[in-house]
């Protein structure tokens, strides 16, 4: 079983940056799509960015040009670089292997105006 563990959340002012990390143990991690999702207060869980095993990426329209997802298969890590953060980016960010339905517990990102 591959259990993702997120880190890197925190409080940042609007316009600032954060880098989230997702550690996923298991030798088969490199074979799977990994996604970052977020869930704000009173909102549904939405896809933020996704990266395939080969490194192809896709982003929600709301974060295109500001967020970058990347992976290091040798370290079983996936990252989410977030720049020009806005108050509406405030949410719990979760890392997941959606094909296997393996989810982390999330890390809170709070962006103050």
PLY file of the C-alpha trace (Angstrom):
ply
format ascii 1.0
element vertex 113
property float x
property float y
property float z
element edge 112
property int vertex1
property int vertex2
end_header
0.00 0.00 0.00
1.19 3.49 -0.88
0.20 6.03 1.78
0.86 9.63 0.78
2.02 12.08 3.47
1.82 15.82 2.78
3.94 18.60 4.26
4.80 22.23 3.62
1.55 24.00 4.35
1.34 27.15 6.41
0.29 30.78 6.58
1.43 33.11 3.83
0.46 36.58 2.66
-1.20 37.13 -0.69
1.39 37.17 -3.44
3.66 34.82 -1.53
4.84 31.31 -2.31
4.80 27.87 -0.73
6.13 24.49 -1.74
4.13 21.43 -0.77
5.68 17.99 -0.65
4.08 14.58 -0.90
6.00 11.55 0.24
4.63 8.21 -0.90
6.29 5.04 0.25
6.16 1.92 -1.87
8.24 0.69 -4.78
5.36 1.01 -7.26
4.82 4.73 -6.68
6.66 5.64 -9.87
4.08 3.77 -11.96
1.07 5.84 -10.92
-0.58 9.14 -11.60
-0.37 11.46 -8.58
-2.63 14.42 -7.98
-2.91 17.40 -5.68
-6.44 18.27 -4.62
-7.80 20.93 -2.33
-10.85 21.47 -0.20
-11.69 24.90 1.11
-14.10 25.74 3.93
-17.55 24.56 2.97
-16.51 23.59 -0.53
-16.09 20.35 -2.39
-12.75 18.67 -3.05
-11.32 19.85 -6.35
-8.40 18.74 -8.47
-5.56 21.27 -8.50
-2.87 19.53 -10.55
-2.00 16.08 -11.73
1.14 14.40 -13.03
1.41 11.10 -14.88
4.09 8.47 -14.42
5.92 9.88 -17.44
5.68 13.46 -16.21
2.80 14.86 -18.21
0.99 17.51 -16.21
-2.42 19.12 -16.14
-3.79 21.96 -14.04
-7.03 23.48 -12.94
-7.68 26.73 -14.81
-7.60 28.67 -11.55
-3.95 27.79 -10.88
-2.46 27.68 -14.38
0.63 29.83 -14.60
0.96 30.02 -10.81
1.34 26.42 -9.62
3.78 23.77 -10.83
3.57 20.06 -10.06
6.66 17.88 -10.33
7.83 14.47 -9.21
11.05 12.74 -8.23
10.45 9.02 -8.66
13.85 8.12 -7.22
12.77 9.72 -3.94
9.08 8.77 -4.25
8.18 12.44 -3.92
5.74 14.77 -5.63
5.87 18.53 -5.19
3.51 21.43 -5.71
5.20 24.80 -6.13
2.66 27.54 -5.51
3.41 31.14 -6.48
1.40 34.36 -6.43
-0.92 32.87 -3.84
-4.36 34.39 -3.41
-6.78 34.28 -0.47
-9.05 32.01 -2.52
-6.25 29.42 -2.56
-6.84 28.87 1.16
-7.69 25.20 1.63
-6.54 21.84 2.87
-4.32 20.40 0.15
-4.31 16.65 -0.27
-2.02 14.37 -2.23
-3.51 11.27 -3.76
-2.95 8.35 -6.05
-6.45 8.46 -7.50
-6.30 5.21 -9.44
-5.62 3.34 -6.20
-7.84 5.65 -4.11
-4.95 6.30 -1.70
-5.21 9.70 -0.02
-3.10 11.63 2.41
-4.55 13.49 5.37
-3.76 16.89 3.92
-1.83 20.01 4.80
-3.47 23.38 5.47
-2.58 26.39 3.36
-3.87 29.75 4.56
-3.38 32.86 2.44
-4.04 36.17 4.15
-5.05 39.30 2.28
0 1
1 2
2 3
3 4
4 5
5 6
6 7
7 8
8 9
9 10
10 11
11 12
12 13
13 14
14 15
15 16
16 17
17 18
18 19
19 20
20 21
21 22
22 23
23 24
24 25
25 26
26 27
27 28
28 29
29 30
30 31
31 32
32 33
33 34
34 35
35 36
36 37
37 38
38 39
39 40
40 41
41 42
42 43
43 44
44 45
45 46
46 47
47 48
48 49
49 50
50 51
51 52
52 53
53 54
54 55
55 56
56 57
57 58
58 59
59 60
60 61
61 62
62 63
63 64
64 65
65 66
66 67
67 68
68 69
69 70
70 71
71 72
72 73
73 74
74 75
75 76
76 77
77 78
78 79
79 80
80 81
81 82
82 83
83 84
84 85
85 86
86 87
87 88
88 89
89 90
90 91
91 92
92 93
93 94
94 95
95 96
96 97
97 98
98 99
99 100
100 101
101 102
102 103
103 104
104 105
105 106
106 107
107 108
108 109
109 110
110 111
111 112
